[in-house]
Amino acid sequence: MKRILLSIAILTAMSISAQQTEEKIKPTVVAECHTFTETAKLSDLIPLVEEADPDRIYEVPNKLRRYKHVRPANLPGGKDPVLQKQKASHWTKAPLQNWDGTNFSAYPPDPSGAAGPNHYVQMVNSQFTIYDKSGTVLYGPSNLGTLLGGGNDGDPIVMYDKDADRWFLSQFKQSNNSLQIAISQTPDPTGAYYSYEFSLNVFPDYPKYSVWSNAYFVSANKSAPQLYAMDRDKMLAGDPTATIQGFTVPSLSTNGFFSILPAHSTGTVASTSTPGYVFYFQDDGWAGVSSDHIKIWEVDLDWNNSSNSSISTPQQLAVSAFDSEFTTSWDDIEQPGTTDKLDGVPEAFMYMAHYREFSGYSSVVLNHTVDVDGTNHAGIRWYELRKVGSNPWTVYQEGTFAPDAESRWLGSICMDYQGNIGLAYSVSGPTVYPSIRYTGRYAADPLGTMTLAEEDIVVGSSAQTGPNRWGDYAQMTLDPVDDATFWYTGEYVATGGNRRTRIASFKIASDADDDLGVVAIVDPTDGTLSTTEAVTVTIYNYGVNDQSGFPVSYSLDGGTPVTETYSGTITSGSSAQHTFTTTVNLGTPGNYEIKAYTGLSADQYNPNDTTVKTVQHLFADNVGATAITSPSGTGSFTSTETVTITIENFGTSTQTSIPVAYQINGGTVVAETYNGSITAGGSDTYSFTTTADLSNLGSYTIVAYTDLSGDSDLTNDTTEYTITNEICQPTADCSSGDGLTKFKLNTINNNSGCSAGGYGDYTSQMTSLEQGATYNLQVQSGYDNQVVTVWIDFNDNFTFESSEMVITDQPFGSTLTTINFPISGTANLGQHLMRARTNWTWFGTASITDPCVDVSYGETEDYKVEINTFSGISDINSNGVELSIVEIEKNQFKVSLNGTVENTMIEVHNSIGQLISNENFTGTSDIINLSDYARGYYLIKVYGTDFSKVQKVFVK
């Protein structure tokens, strides 16, 4: 199916673009359920489990896929701007319940689970199990088809509908593109169910459901429609005439993954006057997206007259810059002891979007996976959005959680009745096998931070090898009994590579009558500090009882505590501030650790009493170069590269006219002046007017620094970055037939197929081409809608320049296509590298004019050509002289010419084109000893008057 759905989506997006002036979009699908049945009681049925074939891995389909960044200059372009810097300030309570869930035989497991008053129901691909809340199995494991039409296709979701006291279980069905849903007839999940099947126009991949006051919403990773609403009231009543309404979501830009996320009522169900809300993030690396933001749509439903139903054009909510792009192959997350990596699932908000109504405002919490530093280091970007009355949504707080070198992803986030937030997720990395952890924050904690120390749910003990699919989702819900206990199910890897699911619960809210703690040290803050700084703390009452007249203390760097009495009253679930009358001496520049805590004698839970904060007394004058943002990476660079740096003001005084400089490989210092203004704690970028010559192949170490007169701290002035100018080897995905399956030019006739990583080195194949002649280039792909561009490196600088394009963006596809291939009458004679690149055109929206940039679908192939004069003599530029290179002993090569060439030289280059050695070539033969060189390919170039030939050799 490759891109059939995407094709429809692109055409749909064109249609949507024309509708942007409309305020409301009507449903495009209205239909009754396709099939309705009533099941027997589960307790009367024998659980059936399909035997897994040990020789065959079943992978649940994901019909759409990722695309590489189409805007490589997207933000943030470095470290995530809201990456949490503060350490955890609270101890975390251990899990309350913690047991292994249902095993699975498919990739990925898609674990879903929900807690009810007395049960926990878990679904995976392709089974479900009903437990009591202590982990005792009450029914199952049993095939999904036991309840859902007999099949076991996958992507299951289970929800507990608290307001109705019913259970909702679902999966998709591939054979007729349908959603299968079972609604329990009673609060008992082991009882009988109403079973519904809704048949759709396109396969509903990755369905994500929610409970709302007047509907069950579901989104799907598919072309339009992408959002559906089902008549909740009729489904709860067992009415076979229950209908579904489908909406095409306007102004939706994606990276190939269409999974928007509907809001799910947590706690008390949303009021009936509240429209449904739908959320999706937009990355400025995607086509048509200029800045990172969240889109929010409103859905109004009329089940009596569907023409009154509508979805709004979206509210666009700006957020801090993020990078949601990893790889196009889904090989994202590192594991110990293997090169196999796991899917980071960064394309969409993770399940669920928990929505809660408080007095005076509504709140929703969201999370998705981001690359926190541009190295495929995964962290979790999370948000709390708030809405007051009829006002638009706003970002109340946001943060990115990635406290160390390990990756955290596949999160699920939820908020309890007090406003405390729980976040559980997968973790893996260089030293940690795939495991499950959780963190969280109290409602009164500093915004944008997860303040609870990480706690393990289960520690993995081996890696997953082979398939890279992980998740594709996990799920956290709240216990309906106390509206405070978080229940989570996710995936980990046990001993021997055995994949397992886990079910666990934990609680942040206190059960104690008496429980106090300091949640924040408000003052002092970093800056120019005095010898008499006031200390102000925030105290939170976690307990049931109001508190007053209790001791509160602080200490500096482990010294003698200062203790005072808080004389006011803090009611249950509230916070208050206390400023100590005894000040602290922070008059000397440096770092100070302040610890603050409560001393309530009746406190029933002491781990949350204390908060620690590091405060810096900053220098007045202290700036530094903190990053070199361009040039960057590895690839082809020119003789006029602009050097751009980031300057940060670490001090407390505004700085202007800052001297800055850079130096390359210890050479000449380029000194200039930044003439802008940077306030305390701020930063800015500066691009030097003097460019850098990086045109020669090789590595360049750029050292950049500030030289502010009177700078009080020279240790943070300098930054360093190394780039490599090499013959680029871009990557692409050609596994579905994209790229070149045939490339024929003169005597080159290569039926190449898909090259590993989308790059093929065919420089062992060469053909002779004549100045001024035109040839027939024949190309063919295994997939339609391709374009091809070909360069010849006429000036032999190992860079494919725009002036060296022979053909540009020529269309071709799955039938053999012939393209005119003209050689200029003034083309440089001799042997040259030739590069052919293809790209899938996205229906005319893509080209391939960059010789180095990675693309999503296509291929790069390198060859060699030899340009001769128009006379037709096969090798006139060398007067008939031929080059022969033969290995005579290990890593020793005899270089021979069958004739004499004037002024002959011989050069050895490494695989990226760097010149390793050169010497005069006398006579007609010479011995080249490469025994001291590292294993790999090398280029031997012999050239002289009217002669130039290059041949590749391999050093063992």
N, C-alpha and C positions, 0 to 999 in steps of 0.2 A: 504493500500500500504506500510505501515511502512517503511521497509528498502530495498524495491526492487531496488529503484533508487540508494541508497547508495551501494548496492551490485555491480551494474553495474559500479558505479564510482570507486570502489576499484579495480575491474578487469581492468578497463580502466587505472587507475593509474599505475598498474603493466605494462601494455603495454607501457604507456608513458615513464616509467623509462628506458625501453629498447631503447627509441628513443632519449635519451638525447644527444647523440653525433651528431645528425643531427642539422644543423643550422636553417633550415626552415621546418615547418610542413604544408603540403598541406591541403586544405579543405576536410573534410570527407563527407559533404553533399552539393550537388548542385541540385537545383530544381526550377522549375517555380512556380508561385503562384497557389494555389489550386483552388481558386475562385476569379473572378473579376466581379464587377458590378459598375454601376454609379448611384448615388442616385439623388433624386429630391432635389431641394433647401430646406434647412431646414425651411426657412421662409414660405414655402408653406405647411409644415407639422405641424400637431397638436402635441405638446409635449405629450408624454405618460409616465406616472409614474406608475410602478408596486406597488400595495398596499402591504405594509409589514404586515406579520402575527404577531400580538402583542404577541402571545403565543409561538413564535418560533424565536430564534436568529440564523440568518444565519452567519456562519463564513467562510470567504473566505479561501480556503485551503492554507496551507504552507506545501509543500510535504516533505521537508527535515528538519532536526532538529539539535539541538546542542548536543555536546558530552562533557562530563566532561574532565577537564585537564588530559591528559595522562602523563604530565611531571610536577608534583606538585612543583618542585624546580625552576620553570620558573622565569624569571625576570619580573618586578623589585623587587618583594618580599616585597613591602612596599609602601611608598609614590611615586607617579609618579615623575620621575626625572625632567620633564619639566613643572610641575604644576606652573602656573603663580602666582608669589608672589606679583607683583606690583599691586597697586590699579589703577582703571581707572583714566586716567589723563585728559580726555576730556568729556565735556557734550555731550549728544547724542540728535540729533534732533528727535522730536516726529514723529510718522507715518504721512505720507501724505494722504494716503487713508486707511480705516480700516472698514471692514464690515463683517458680518456673511455670510459664504458661503453656499453651498448646504448641506442640512441635509442628513443623511444616516441611513440605517436600518441594515447594516451588520457590523460585526467586522472583521478586522479593517477597517477604512474608506478609507485608501490609497489615501489621498488627493494629487492631482496633478494639477498644474496650470501654465499658461504662459501668458505673456503680449505681445500684438502686438502693432502696431501703434495706433489703436483706440479701441481695445477690450482686455478683459481678459477672458480666457476660463478656467473653472475649471471642473475637473472630480473627482468623488468619486465612491466607490462601492455603487450603480451601476447606477449612473446618471451623466449627465453633464449639465452645465449651461453656457450660453454666456452672458457676461456683457459688458457694456461700461466701461471706466476706472474710472467712478465715482460710480460704483456699481449698476447702473440701469440694470435690467434684460432685455436682448434683445431676448433671446430664452431659453426655459426650465423653470424649470428642466425637463429633459426627459431621458428616459431609454437609456443606452449605446447602446442597440440594435437598436435604431432609425437609427444610422449610421452604426453599426457594426454587421451585419448579424442576427439581431433579438434577440440575446441572451444578458444576463446581468451577465456574469460570473465574471468579476472583474479584479483587478490589472491594472487599467487604467493609461495611461500616455498621457499627451498632451505636444506638443512642438510647438513653433513658429519657422519656418525655415526662419531666417532673410534674408539670401542671395537670397532665392527664393520668399520671401514674401508669404508664404503658411503656412497652419496649418496642423498639424500631430496629429491625435487622435487614440488611440489604446486600446485594452484589449486582454486577452487570452480567449480561448474557450476550455473547458474541454473535451467535447465529442469526439473531434478528435485531441487533443493535438496541437492546432493551435494558431497562432498569427493573430489577426484581426486588420487591419490598414486602416484608412481613411485619404486621402490627399485632402485638399480643392482644388477645381479647380481654385479658384480666391483668392485674399487676404481677401475676406469677409468670416468669419467663419460661417455666417448664410446662405451661398450659397450651391451649390452642391459639392459633393465629389466623388473621385475615391476610391472605397472600395476593398481592397486586403485581401486575406486569405492565409497564408502559413501554411501548415500542416507539423508537425515535428514528429520525431520518439518517443519522450518522452515528457510528459507534461512540458511546458515551464513556470514554476513557477517564480514569482517575476521578470518579464522582466524589464530591465532597458535600455532605448534607448538613443541615441545621434545623433546629426546632424554632419556630416562630409562632406568634399568637394565632395567625390565621392560615399558616401554610407550613409544609415541609419544603424547604428550599434545597436545591441541589445544583451544583456547577459541574461542568464537564470539560475535559481537555479535548476540545474538538472545535471544528469550524461551526459557524453560527447554526442554531442558537447555542450560546454557552451557559445560559442560566435557565433553570426550570423551577416552577412552583407547583406543588401538588396540594389538593384540597384536603387539609388536615382533618377538618371536622368530619367529612364523609369517610375518610379512611379509618378514623377512630371508631366510627359507627358501623364499619363493615359494609359500606354502601358500594356496590359494584359500578355505580355510575360516576365514581370519583374521577375528576378530570385533572389534566396537567396543562399548564401554560408555559410556553417557551419564549425566551426573550433573546434577541440579538443585542449584545452589550455594545453600546456606542463608545467610540474613542478608545478602543482597546488596542494598545501596542504590546506585543509580546516578543520573546526571543525564540518562539516556536513552541511554547508551552502555554496553553490557554486557561490554566486553572485559576480562575477567580475564586474568592472565598466568601460565602455568605455568613452573616452574623448569626450566632447561636445564643438563644436566651439562657442565661445562667442565673440561678437563684429563682426569683419570681419571673414568670414569663413576661415578655415585653407587652406593654399596654396595646390594646387593639387599635388605637389611633396612631401608633408608631409604624411608619413604613419599614419594610425590610431593607437592610443595608448590605451592600456587597463591596468587597475590598480587593484591591490588587495594587502591587507596587510596579513602578515603571523605572527602568534603569536607563541613564543617559547614554549608555553604550549601545542601546538598541536603535534600530532605524526609526526615525520620526520622533524620538524623545530627546528634548533639549536639556532637561535637568531631571535629577532624581526626585521622585515624588510618589505619593500614594493617591490613587483614584478611589472615589467613594460614590457609588450609585445608590439611588433610592428606588424601591419597588412598591408600587401601590397595586392592590389586587381587588378585583370584584368578581366573586365566583358566580354571581347571578348574570352578569353581563360582561364578558371578557373584553369587549371593546372599550370598557372603562379602565381596564388594567393597563399599566405602563411602567417603563423603566426610564429614569431620568438621564439626561446627559450628566457627566460626573462632576463632582467637586474635586478639584486638584489641590492636594495638600503638600506643600514643600516640606522636605525632610533633609537631614544632614546627608551629605554625599555618601554613597556606598558603591561597592563593586560586587555585583552578583554573578559575575562571569568566572568560570573555572576553565574546563576543557570542553571540547566538542564531543569527546569520546566517553564522558562520564567517569573517567579515571581521575578522581579528585583527591581523595582522602588517603593519606599515607598510613601504613601499618608496619609494625616491627617485623623484621625477618623475611620480608618478601617485597618484590617490586610491584606486586598486584595492588591496585588501589580501589577505593570504593566510591560509589556515586554520592556526591554531596547534595543532590536534589536542591539546587539553589534557585530554581526557576520560579518558585511561587511561594506565597505565604504558607506556612505549615499549619496543619489542622490542630485545633479548631480556632475560630474567631469568637472567643467568649465575650459576650455582651452582657452588661449588668446595669440596672437602673438604681442610682442612689438618690437621696434627697437633694434635689437641685440640679442634678446633672446625670448624664449617661456616660458610660465608659466602655471601651473595647480594648482588648490587648491582642497584639499581633506579633509574629516573629518570622524571620526568614534567614537563610544562610548567606553569609557574605565572605569574601576574601578580604581579610583585615589588613594585609600589607602587600598585596600583589604577588604573593608566592604560593598561591593555592593553600594558604593557611586559613582554615575555616573558623569562623566565629558566628555568634548568633546576634543579629540586629533585632532588637525588640522595641516595641512602642506601646505606650498607653495613649489612646486618643480620647478626647472628651467632647461632649456636646451639651450645651446649656440651652434648654428650651428650644426655640426655633432657630437659634444661631447656628452657623456652620460648625463642622467639626474642627478641632484644633489639636495640635500635638501637645499633650500635657507633659510627656517625658519620653525620651528615647535614649538608648544606649547600645553598645556592642560588647558582648561578653566573650572574651578570649584571653584568659588570664595568664597563659603560658604558651609553650611551643606546640602543645597538642591541639588538634582540631576538635571543635564542638559543632555539631550540626544535627539536623532532623529534630528540632526542638518542638515542644508543645507547651503552651503557656496558658495560665488561667489565673483568675482573681477570686478570692474568697469574699465573704460578706463584709469583712472589715476593710477591704481594699488591699490586703496583702497579696503579693503576686508569687506564684510558684512557677518554676521553669525547669523542665526535665529534658534530657537530650542524650544523643550518642556522643561518645568521645573516643578518639583514636589518634595515633600519631607515631613519632619515631620510637617512643618507649612504652606506649600504652596500647594493648590490644583492644579491639572494639568492645566497649563497655557502656554502662548507663550510669549517669549521675544526675543530681539535681541541685539547684540553688534557689534563691528567692530574695524577697525584700519585704520589710514591713511598710505599711502605708505611710508612716511618718519618716521614713528614711530619706536621705538626700536623693533628689531626683536623678534619674538616669543611671542608677547603680544597683547591682545585685549585691546586697550586703551580707547575705548568709553564706558562710563557708560551704564549699562544695561537699556534697555527701555522696558516697557510692550507693547505688541501688544494687549493682552487681558488677564485679570485675571480670573482664574477659581474660581468657588464658591462651588464645591462639588467634591466628589471622584467618580471614576468608580468602581463599584462592580460587581462581577460575572466574566465575561470574562477578561482575562489579556492582550489580544492582544491590541497593541497600534501602531498607524502609518498605515501600516508597514513602511511608508516613508512619507516625506514631500518634498516640492520642492521650490527652489528659482531660479528665472530667472531675467534677466536684461531687462529694458525697451528699445526697439530698437530705440526709438526716441532720447534719450539723452545718451544712453549707460552708464548711471550712476544711475538710480533709480532702487532699488532692489524691486522685488515683491515676496512675500512669501505666501504660503498657508500651514496650519497645523491644528492640532486637539486640542481641549480643552474640559473641562467639565463645563457646566453651572449649574444653580440652579436645584436642584432635581435630579442630576445625568444625566441630559440631555446632550448627547454628541453632540458637534457642530464642524463645521469647520470654519476657519477664513481666510480672504484674507486681506493682508495689503501691503503697499509699504512704503519705507523709502529711504532716500538719505544721503550719506556721503559727496560726493563732493559738493563744494560750488557753488551756483548760483550767488554769489556776484561779483561785479567788483573789490571791495577792501576788502580783507579778509586775515589777517595775524594771525599767532599764534606760540607760542613756543611749539614744539612737544616733546622735550627731553632736559633734563639737563644731559649733557655728563660728565662733571666734576664739582665737585669732586666725587670720588667713595669711597666705604667702604675701610678702611685701616688705617694705622698710618698717621694721618693728622697733619698739622702744623697750625700755627697762621696766615699764609698768603697763603691760598688756592685759586687758580684761579677758577672762575666760567665760564664754557663754556656751551652754549646752542645751540640747533638746532632750526632754525626758518623756518617755511614752509609757502609758499605763496599759499593759497587756491583759491585766486581770479583770475579774468581774467587779471587785469592790473599788470604790473611790479611795484615793490615797492623798494624805496630807501629813505634814510634820515629819518627814523622813530625811535621813542624812544623804547628802550627795557630795562626792569628792573628786579631786583631780590630783595627778602627780605629774611632774616634769622629769623626763629622762630617768624614771625609776627612783626619783628622790622622795623626800618626805611628803606624804599626802596632805592636801588642804581639804578639810571637811567643813561643810556648812549645812544648815537645815533649810529645806524648802518648806516654806510656811503656807503656801497656797494649797488648793485642792485640784487634783487632776482626776477627772471622771473616767470611768471605764471606756477604753477605746479612744482616749484623747491624749493629746500631748501638750506640753508647756515648756517654756524656756526658763533657765535660771542663769543669772550672771553672778559670778563669785565676787565678793567684795575684796578678796585677796587677789592681787594681780600677780603676773608672772614676768620675770626678767628675760626678754628675748632680744636684748640690745646688741648682741654680737652676731654678725653674719654667720649663717650656718643652718643646719637642720636640727629640729627639736621634736621629740616624741612626747605627746600629751596623752595621758590615759585618764578617762573620766568614767565614773561608775556610781550607781546608787547603792545604798546600804540598808534597805528595808529589812528589818529583823524577821518579819513574817514571810518574806519572799519565798515562793514555792518553786521557783525555777531560776537559778543563778546564772546559767550560761549566757543569758541575754542582758545581763546587768551592765556590761562594760563596752565602751567604744574607745578605739585608739586612733590617733591622727598624727601624721607627720606634718609639721609646719616649717616653712623655710623663711629665714630672714634674708631677703634678697639684697644684692648690691644695687646701688643706684644706676651705675653704668656697667652693663654686661650684655653684650650681643654676641651672636655667633652665626656662622653658616651651618645650617643643619641638614641640608640635602642638596644634591645636584639632580635636578629634575630633567634636564636635557643637556646633551644627548644621553640616551639610555639604552641598555640592553646589548644585544648582539645582532649584527647585521651589516648592511652596507652604509658607509658614511662618506661624506664629501669633504672637499677642501674648505668649505665655508659653513661649518656647523656652529650654531648658536649655543653658547653655554649659558644655562639658566640655573640660578641657585635660589634656595629659600633662606631668608635671613630672619632670625627670631630674636626678639628683645626679651632677655631673661631678667632684666633689671626693672627698676621702678620708675625710671625717668624716660620720657619720650625721647627718641633718638632720631636725628636727621643727619644728612651728609656723612654717611658711614663709608669709610674706605673699604673696598672689597677687592679681591684678587683671585686669580686662578693660575695654576701651573700644570703642565702636562709632561709626564715622564721626566720630571726634574729639569725641564727646559726653562725657557724664558718666562718670567713672571709677567702676567697681564694684570695691571693695576688700574682700577677705575673707581668711581664714586657713586654710591647709591644716594640719590638726592630726594628720595621720598621721606615719609615720616612714619615711624612705627611706635605706637603707644606701648606702655608697659604690658607685658604678656602677649603682645601681638606678633604678627609675622607678615612678611611680604616677600614677593619674588623679585629678582633682578636678572635681566638678560644683558650680558656683556655686549658692547658694540663691536669689540674685537672678536672675530670668529676664530674657530679652531680648525686646523687642517688635520683631518682624520682620514684622509683618502687612501693612505697606504694600508695594506692589510696588516693586521697585528693587534696587539693589546695596548690600550692607552689608560694610564692611571691619572685621573684628574683630581687635583687637590685644590679645594676652594676654601677661602677663609676671609674673616673680617679683620680689620686692623684699626679698631677704634681707639683713639687716644684716651688713656685713663681707664681702659677696660679692667675691671677688678677681678675677673676670672678668665684666664686665658685657656683653660682646659676645654672650654666648649666653643672655641672660635672656629675650629677647622672641621671640615668633612671631606671624605675621600670616596671616589667611585671609579671603578674600572669597567671599561667597555671593550668590546672586541669587534674590529672590522674584519669580516670574513665573507666568503662566498656563502650567502644565506641559503638555508635549506628549509623553506617554509613547509608547514604541515597542512594537511587537508584530509577529509574523509572521502575515500573513493570505494568503500566497501559495498556500496549499493549500485555500482556501475558508473558513477561519475568519473570524469577525467578521460584519459586516453586509453582505449583498448587497442587502437592502431595508430601508428605515426609513421608515414611514408614520405620521404623527401629524397629524390634522386636515388642513390644506392642504399640509403637507410630505409629499412623496412622492418619496423619493430611492432610486433603484436604483444604489447607489454602487459596488459591487464593492470590490476591495482598494485601500485608500489607501496611498500611498507611505510605507513605514516603519511602517505600521499606524496612522497618524494622518491624519484627514481634516478639513480646515477647511471646513465648510459653513455658516458664519455668514451667508452671503449669502441663505440660505433661512430664512424666519421664518414662524411661524404665530401667530395670536391664540388665547388660551385664556382661559376665564372662571373667575373665582373660584367655588369650590364645585362645579364641573362635573367629570364623569368622562368621559374619552375612551377610544377604542380605539386603542392603539398596536399596529401590526402590524410584526413583524420577521421576517427570514429570513436564514439563513446558507448557505454552501456546504458546511458540515460540521456533523455532529450533535454533541450533547453540549456546547452552549454555554449560558452564562448572560449576562444583560444587566442592567445597573444604569444608571439615568438620574438625573442631578442637574439642578436649576435653581438658578442663582446668584441667589436672591431678594434678598439684601442687597447685591448688586453690588460685592462686595469682591474679585472675580476669584479667589475660592477656593471650591471645591466642598466644602462641609462635610457631615458625616454627617446633620445636621438638614435638609439640602436634598435628600436622596435622595427621589425621587418613587416609584420602584420599585427593588427590591433583589434581585439574584441570581435573576431570573426565568428559568426554563429555556426554551430554544427550540432549533431545529435547522434542518434542510434543508427543512422544510415551513413554509409561512407560518403564523405563530403570532400570535394576538390576545391582548393583555394589557391589563387595566384600568389606566388612567392617571389617577389622581385629582388634582385641584388643590384645595388647601386653600381654604376660604372666607375665610381671612385672609391669603392669599398677597399679597405686596407687588405693587402695581400697577406697570405700566411694562414696558419691554423688559429682558430678562435673557438671559444666556448659558445654554445648555442643553448638557449633555454626556451622551453615551451611550457606555458601555464594555461590551465583551464579553470573555469568557475561556472557553477550552476547559476543561471541568470535570474532566478526568482521572478520570472515573467518580465524580464527586461529591466529589473531594478538593480542588477549587479553587473560589474565589469571586472576586468583583470588587467590593470595597467601598472600595478606595483609588482616588481619582480620578487619581493621578499615577504609581504604580509601574509599571515596565515588566513586561510579561508575555510568556510565550513565544509563545502562539498566541491571537490575538484582534484587536481593533481598537478605536480611539477615534474618535468623530465628534462635532464641535461644531456646534451650531445656535443659533438665537435664537428666543425666544418673547416674546410681548407678553401680559401678564396684564391682563385687563379685569374690570369688575364683572360680577355675575351677570345684569345687565339685558339682556345680549345685544347692547348697542350695540357696534359693532365697535371703536370707539376712544374710549370714553367718558372715559377718564382724560385725554385731551387735548382734549376738547370738539370732536372732529372735526378738530383741527388735524393736518396732515401735514407731514413733514419731507422736503425735497428738497435734495440736494447734487449740484451739477453742476460739472465741471471746465471753466472758461471759458478759461483759458490754462494753459500747462504748469505743473503743481503749484500752481495757484491755483484755489480752489474757492468757488463761490457757494452759501452756505447760506441756504435759504429756508423760511419757514413760511407756510402759506396762511391764517393767522389769528393772533390775538394771544394770547400766554401771559404771565401775570404773573411778575415776578421771574425772567426768563429768563437763563440762563448758558450759555456754550459752552465746552467743554473739548476739548483734543487729547491723546490718549494714544498712546504707541507700542505696538508689537505685543505687548509683554509687560504692557501695562496701566499703565505708568508715566505719571503726569501730566506732560505737556510744557508746556502753557500753558493758561490760562483767562482769560476776560474776560466782561464783561456783553454780553448780546445785546439790542440795542435795535431796535425796529421789527419788521419781518418778514423782513429779509434782511441778510446781511453777507458780506464777502469774507475768506476765510482764505488767507493766503499761506504755503505750506509749502516754498518754494523752497530755503530754507536747511537743510532737514531731510535726513537720509540717505535713500537709496533704501529703499523697503520699505512695508509696510502700516501704516496709522495708523487709530485710532478717533476719530471726531468725535461727541461726546456733547452733545446740547442738552436742557436740562431746566429746569423751572420748577414753579410751583404746579400740582399734579395732571398733570404732563407730564414724560415722559422718553423720549428716543429716542436710539439709537446707530446709526451707519452707518460702514462701513469704506471707506477710500479708499486709493489706491496712489500713492506719490510715486515718480516716475521718476528 
